[in-house]
Amino acid sequence: MNKKLREELDGLRFGGQEDVLRRTHPRSWRDRLRGLWNKELEIPVVPLGLSFAVILAVVAASQLRSPEDDGDAASGDPRQLIEVGGNTYWKDDYERAVASIESDGQG
């Protein structure tokens, strides 16, 4: 069997020994930098896909929030948005501005 294998492989010759040695055992800084540049990156698909899905869910949840949810729940200050004249204002800020304009007009 060994003899038959040698006969079949007799015509094949490997001529890239120097190139293989240069790649596997770099001697110069240039060869080392080339090896670093040609390094393959393996990116795991499952964690990458999972992180993408989490980011997508967070963005979607923030887009679906209603304006009533914008209040400060920790302090119990549920601010409301109102629309006046085609513009949107916080209700308390609008009432304060209107009251200050009315008080300036009377004085």
NUPATOR-442038 format. One line per 10 residues: number of its first residue (from 1); for each residue x, y, z of N, C-alpha, C, CB. Coordinates in nm, 2 decimals. Each point is the difference from the previous one (the first is absolute). Glycine has a CB too. Layout:
NUM	X:Y:Z:X:Y:Z:X:Y:Z:X:Y:Z ~ ...
//
This chain:
1	0.08:-0.12:0.00:-0.08:0.12:0.00:0.09:0.13:0.00:-0.18:-0.13:0.12 ~ 0.28:0.12:-0.04:0.09:0.12:0.00:0.07:0.02:-0.13:0.04:-0.05:0.24 ~ -0.01:-0.06:-0.31:0.07:0.01:-0.13:-0.10:0.06:-0.10:0.14:-0.20:0.05 ~ -0.27:0.16:-0.05:-0.10:0.06:-0.09:-0.02:0.14:0.03:-0.11:-0.22:-0.02 ~ 0.11:0.27:0.14:-0.02:0.14:0.04:0.12:0.08:-0.06:-0.13:-0.07:0.21 ~ 0.25:0.02:-0.19:0.12:0.07:-0.05:0.00:0.01:-0.15:0.13:-0.09:0.19 ~ -0.18:-0.01:-0.26:-0.01:0.01:-0.14:-0.10:0.10:-0.05:0.06:-0.24:-0.01 ~ -0.17:0.25:0.08:-0.11:0.10:-0.03:0.05:0.14:0.02:-0.18:-0.17:0.05 ~ 0.25:0.19:0.06:0.04:0.14:0.04:0.14:0.03:-0.05:-0.14:-0.02:0.20 ~ 0.20:-0.06:-0.28:0.14:0.02:-0.05:0.00:0.13:-0.09:0.04:-0.25:0.01
11	-0.14:0.28:-0.08:0.00:0.12:-0.09:-0.03:0.13:0.07:-0.07:-0.15:-0.18 ~ 0.03:0.14:0.30:-0.04:0.13:0.07:0.13:0.05:0.08:-0.24:-0.08:0.02 ~ 0.26:0.21:-0.03:0.11:0.06:0.07:-0.05:0.13:0.07:0.18:-0.10:-0.16 ~ -0.14:0.12:0.28:-0.04:0.12:0.07:0.12:0.10:-0.01:-0.15:-0.13:0.16 ~ 0.12:0.25:-0.22:0.10:0.09:-0.02:-0.01:0.13:0.08:0.02:-0.09:-0.23 ~ -0.11:0.10:0.32:-0.03:0.12:0.08:0.06:0.00:0.14:-0.20:0.03:-0.14 ~ 0.30:-0.10:0.16:0.05:-0.02:0.14:0.04:0.14:0.06:0.08:-0.23:-0.06 ~ -0.01:0.31:-0.02:0.05:0.13:0.05:-0.11:0.09:0.04:0.21:-0.02:-0.14 ~ -0.32:0.02:0.05:-0.11:0.09:0.03:-0.07:-0.05:0.13:-0.03:0.05:-0.25 ~ 0.01:-0.18:0.26:-0.07:-0.05:0.12:0.08:0.03:0.13:-0.10:-0.18:-0.14
21	0.23:0.16:0.13:0.09:0.04:0.12:-0.01:0.15:0.03:0.15:-0.20:-0.06 ~ -0.15:0.28:-0.04:0.00:0.14:0.02:-0.14:0.04:0.07:0.15:0.04:-0.20 ~ -0.26:-0.10:0.16:-0.13:0.03:0.06:-0.01:-0.06:0.14:-0.10:0.00:-0.23 ~ 0.15:-0.12:0.25:-0.02:-0.06:0.13:0.11:0.05:0.11:-0.10:-0.20:-0.12 ~ 0.22:0.23:0.07:0.10:0.05:0.09:0.06:0.13:-0.06:0.05:-0.24:0.07 ~ -0.12:0.35:-0.05:0.04:0.13:-0.06:0.13:0.04:0.07:-0.23:0.07:-0.06 ~ 0.33:-0.02:-0.02:0.13:0.05:0.05:0.00:0.15:0.00:0.11:-0.21:-0.09 ~ -0.17:0.28:0.00:0.01:0.14:-0.01:-0.13:0.07:0.06:0.16:-0.02:-0.20 ~ -0.15:0.15:0.23:-0.11:0.07:0.05:-0.11:0.01:-0.11:0.15:0.13:0.15 ~ -0.11:-0.12:-0.28:-0.09:0.00:-0.11:-0.08:-0.13:-0.01:0.16:0.15:-0.12
31	-0.10:-0.26:0.14:-0.07:-0.13:0.00:-0.10:-0.01:0.12:0.20:-0.11:-0.12 ~ -0.16:0.16:0.23:-0.08:0.00:0.12:-0.12:0.09:-0.02:0.20:-0.05:0.15 ~ -0.18:0.16:-0.21:-0.12:0.09:-0.02:-0.09:-0.06:-0.11:0.14:0.20:0.06 ~ -0.08:-0.26:-0.16:-0.09:-0.06:-0.10:-0.08:-0.11:0.06:0.17:0.05:-0.17 ~ -0.11:-0.13:0.27:-0.08:-0.11:0.06:-0.11:0.06:0.09:0.21:-0.14:0.00 ~ -0.18:0.25:0.07:-0.10:0.07:0.08:-0.12:0.05:-0.09:0.18:0.06:0.17 ~ -0.14:0.00:-0.28:-0.10:0.06:-0.09:-0.09:-0.11:-0.06:0.16:0.19:-0.06 ~ -0.10:-0.31:0.03:-0.08:-0.11:-0.06:-0.07:-0.09:0.10:0.16:0.01:-0.19 ~ -0.16:0.03:0.31:-0.07:-0.08:0.10:-0.15:-0.01:-0.02:0.18:0.06:0.17 ~ -0.23:-0.17:-0.16:-0.15:-0.02:-0.02:-0.07:0.03:0.13:0.04:-0.17:-0.18
41	-0.15:0.24:0.17:-0.09:0.02:0.11:-0.12:-0.09:0.00:0.07:0.24:0.00 ~ -0.10:-0.30:0.11:-0.12:-0.08:0.01:-0.10:0.07:0.09:0.14:-0.21:-0.03 ~ -0.25:0.24:-0.03:-0.10:0.07:0.07:-0.12:-0.10:0.03:0.07:0.23:-0.11 ~ -0.10:-0.25:0.23:-0.11:-0.10:0.03:-0.13:0.06:-0.04:0.13:-0.10:0.19 ~ -0.21:0.02:-0.26:-0.13:0.05:-0.06:-0.10:0.02:0.11:0.06:-0.11:-0.22 ~ -0.07:0.01:0.31:-0.11:0.01:0.10:0.01:0.12:0.09:-0.01:-0.25:0.00 ~ 0.12:0.28:0.07:0.01:0.12:0.08:-0.02:0.13:-0.08:0.15:-0.13:0.15 ~ -0.10:0.13:-0.27:-0.01:0.12:-0.08:-0.15:0.02:-0.04:0.23:-0.03:-0.09 ~ -0.30:-0.08:0.05:-0.14:0.01:-0.03:-0.08:0.04:0.12:0.03:-0.17:-0.18 ~ 0.00:0.11:0.30:-0.07:0.03:0.12:0.01:0.15:0.04:0.04:-0.24:0.08
51	0.09:0.29:-0.09:0.02:0.14:0.04:-0.08:0.09:-0.10:0.23:-0.05:0.10 ~ -0.23:0.02:-0.23:-0.08:0.07:-0.10:-0.15:0.00:0.04:0.18:-0.05:-0.18 ~ -0.23:-0.06:0.22:-0.14:-0.01:0.03:-0.03:0.08:0.13:-0.01:-0.23:-0.10 ~ 0.10:0.23:0.19:-0.03:0.08:0.13:0.00:0.15:-0.04:0.11:-0.18:0.14 ~ -0.01:0.23:-0.22:0.00:0.14:-0.04:-0.13:0.03:-0.08:0.25:0.00:0.00 ~ -0.29:-0.08:-0.09:-0.12:0.02:-0.07:-0.12:0.01:0.09:0.10:-0.12:-0.20 ~ -0.11:0.03:0.30:-0.11:0.00:0.09:-0.01:0.13:0.08:0.01:-0.25:0.01 ~ 0.11:0.30:0.04:0.01:0.12:0.07:-0.05:0.12:-0.08:0.19:-0.10:0.14 ~ -0.14:0.11:-0.26:-0.04:0.10:-0.09:-0.15:0.00:-0.03:0.23:0.00:-0.11 ~ -0.28:-0.12:0.08:-0.14:-0.01:-0.03:-0.09:0.04:0.13:0.05:-0.19:-0.17
61	0.00:0.15:0.29:-0.08:0.03:0.12:0.00:0.15:0.02:0.06:-0.22:0.10 ~ 0.06:0.29:-0.13:0.00:0.14:0.02:-0.08:0.08:-0.10:0.23:-0.03:0.09 ~ -0.25:-0.03:-0.21:-0.08:0.06:-0.10:-0.15:-0.01:0.03:0.18:-0.04:-0.17 ~ -0.22:-0.07:0.24:-0.14:-0.03:0.03:-0.05:0.07:0.12:0.03:-0.22:-0.11 ~ 0.06:0.28:0.19:-0.05:0.07:0.12:-0.09:0.11:-0.04:0.21:-0.05:0.12 ~ -0.32:0.07:-0.04:-0.09:0.11:-0.02:0.04:0.12:0.07:-0.18:-0.17:-0.02 ~ 0.14:0.29:-0.02:0.04:0.12:0.06:-0.04:0.01:0.15:-0.02:0.11:-0.22 ~ -0.08:-0.18:0.26:-0.04:0.00:0.15:0.10:-0.07:0.08:-0.24:0.00:-0.07 ~ 0.33:-0.08:0.01:0.10:-0.07:0.08:0.12:0.08:0.02:-0.08:-0.21:-0.10 ~ 0.09:0.33:0.05:0.11:0.09:0.02:0.01:0.06:0.13:0.00:0.04:-0.24
71	-0.09:-0.05:0.33:0.00:0.06:0.13:0.10:-0.07:0.09:-0.24:0.06:-0.02 ~ 0.28:0.01:0.13:0.10:-0.04:0.09:-0.08:-0.09:0.10:0.15:0.20:-0.03 ~ -0.14:-0.33:0.01:-0.08:-0.09:0.09:0.06:-0.01:0.14:-0.06:-0.13:-0.21 ~ 0.19:0.15:0.22:0.06:-0.01:0.14:-0.05:0.11:0.09:0.20:-0.10:-0.11 ~ -0.22:0.22:0.06:-0.04:0.11:0.08:-0.16:0.02:0.00:0.22:0.11:-0.04 ~ -0.29:-0.19:-0.03:-0.14:0.01:-0.01:-0.05:0.12:-0.08:-0.01:-0.11:0.22 ~ 0.09:0.16:-0.31:-0.03:0.12:-0.08:-0.03:-0.05:-0.15:0.15:0.15:0.15 ~ -0.28:-0.19:-0.17:-0.04:-0.04:-0.14:-0.02:0.12:-0.08:-0.10:-0.21:0.09 ~ 0.20:0.25:-0.17:-0.01:0.12:-0.08:-0.09:-0.04:-0.13:0.22:0.10:0.08 ~ -0.29:-0.01:-0.12:-0.09:-0.02:-0.12:0.04:0.09:-0.11:-0.19:-0.07:0.14
81	0.19:0.02:-0.26:0.02:0.08:-0.12:-0.13:0.04:-0.06:0.21:-0.13:-0.05 ~ -0.21:0.26:0.01:-0.12:0.06:-0.06:0.04:0.06:-0.13:-0.12:0.04:0.22 ~ 0.02:-0.04:-0.31:0.03:0.06:-0.14:-0.09:0.13:-0.01:0.05:-0.23:-0.10 ~ 0.02:0.34:0.08:-0.06:0.13:-0.02:0.05:0.07:-0.12:-0.03:0.02:0.25 ~ -0.06:0.01:-0.34:0.04:0.08:-0.12:0.10:-0.08:-0.09:-0.03:0.21:0.13 ~ 0.02:-0.34:-0.13:0.09:-0.09:-0.08:0.13:-0.03:0.06:-0.11:0.09:-0.19 ~ 0.13:-0.04:0.32:0.13:-0.02:0.07:-0.03:-0.09:0.12:0.10:0.22:-0.08 ~ 0.00:-0.29:0.13:-0.02:-0.09:0.12:0.08:0.06:0.11:-0.03:-0.20:-0.15 ~ -0.04:0.21:0.27:0.07:0.06:0.12:-0.03:-0.09:0.12:-0.02:0.23:-0.10 ~ 0.11:-0.22:0.20:-0.04:-0.06:0.13:-0.11:0.09:0.06:0.24:-0.09:0.03
91	-0.34:0.02:0.03:-0.12:0.07:0.04:0.04:0.10:0.11:-0.14:-0.19:-0.05 ~ 0.22:0.15:0.15:0.04:0.10:0.11:0.08:0.11:-0.05:-0.01:-0.19:0.16 ~ 0.10:0.17:-0.25:0.08:0.11:-0.06:-0.09:0.10:-0.08:0.20:-0.15:-0.01 ~ -0.29:0.10:-0.06:-0.10:0.08:-0.08:-0.08:0.08:0.09:0.00:-0.17:-0.18 ~ -0.06:0.11:0.29:-0.08:0.08:0.09:0.08:0.11:0.07:-0.15:-0.21:0.03 ~ 0.27:0.18:0.01:0.09:0.10:0.06:0.03:0.12:-0.10:0.10:-0.19:0.14 ~ -0.08:0.15:-0.26:0.03:0.11:-0.10:-0.12:0.08:-0.03:0.17:-0.14:-0.10 ~ -0.29:0.08:0.09:-0.12:0.08:-0.02:-0.03:0.08:0.12:-0.09:-0.18:-0.15 ~ 0.11:0.13:0.27:-0.03:0.08:0.12:0.09:0.12:0.01:-0.08:-0.21:0.12 ~ 0.21:0.19:-0.16:0.09:0.11:0.01:-0.03:0.11:-0.11:0.18:-0.16:0.09
101	-0.23:0.12:-0.21:-0.04:0.10:-0.10:-0.12:0.07:0.05:0.10:-0.15:-0.18 ~ -0.20:0.08:0.24:-0.12:0.07:0.04:0.03:0.09:0.12:-0.13:-0.20:-0.07 ~ 0.22:0.17:0.15:0.03:0.09:0.12:0.08:0.12:-0.05:0.00:-0.19:0.15 ~ 0.08:0.18:-0.26:0.07:0.11:-0.05:-0.10:0.10:-0.08:0.21:-0.15:-0.02 ~ -0.31:0.09:-0.04:-0.09:0.08:-0.08:-0.10:0.08:0.10:0.01:-0.17:-0.19 ~ -0.03:0.13:0.31:-0.09:0.07:0.09:0.07:0.11:0.08:-0.13:-0.21:0.02 ~ 0.26:0.20:-0.01:0.08:0.09:0.08:0.04:0.12:-0.07:0.07:-0.18:0.13
//
